[in-house]
Amino acid sequence: MAKNRQPILRRCKTLGLSPAVLGYSKETHRNPKQSRRKQSEYGMQLAEKQKVKFIYGVLEKQFRSYYEKADRKPGITGEILLQELERRLDNVVFRMGYANTRREARQLVVHGHFTVNGRRVDIPSYQVKPGEVVAVCEKSRASVKFKTLLEQNGKNPCPKWIEKAADAFEGKIVAMPARDDIDYEVAEHLIVELYSK
């Protein structure tokens, strides 16, 4: 399986992202380089695509398939693309506060710590739907990791499309994620322009 092994802080600096978006509390203390070169239109489009791919931990082939799926659906393609990425199981686990980063959430899902509607799912790209209940497995609930995450859970509120009690090991998807629920700056129309050339 292909993996992106680039240093997180360096990549965040290059893409102009805050590490907090990815769940990291670290900050880079290096001065950002002031580039005098004007960025081309293609450069801006490519940077937006790379930013979104990096945030969700998706590589090019999978990201392209998400775009094609969003393009086939009726509606605004850019918003549907972000909606598809938000509905990934590893992202939902991160949003519910069961992991500090999306990478950690992906690992926990692969190791089989979560169920969807009572059935164990170990595929990070699984698309959750409204009405489904995502829960921590019974065996995993006793672990120190999940107990400490549950204690810290009040600090990170869930988005409005996920319904979850503060002291619960499960949450329900009540709606599809909206564009307002995206907590980082992204110009998704640039990604659509890049792929529609």
Buried (B, 14 or more C-beta within 10 A) or exposed (E): EEEEEEEBBEBBBBBEBEBEBBBBEEEEEEEEEEEEEEEEEEEBBBBBBBBBBBBBBBEEEBBEEBBEBBEEEEEBBBBBBBBBBBBBBBBBBBBBBBBBBBBBBBBBBEEEBBBBEEEEBEEBBBBBEEEBBBBBBEEBBEEEEBEEBBEEBEEEEBBEBBBBEEEBBBBBBEEBBBBEBBEEEBBBBBBBBBBEE
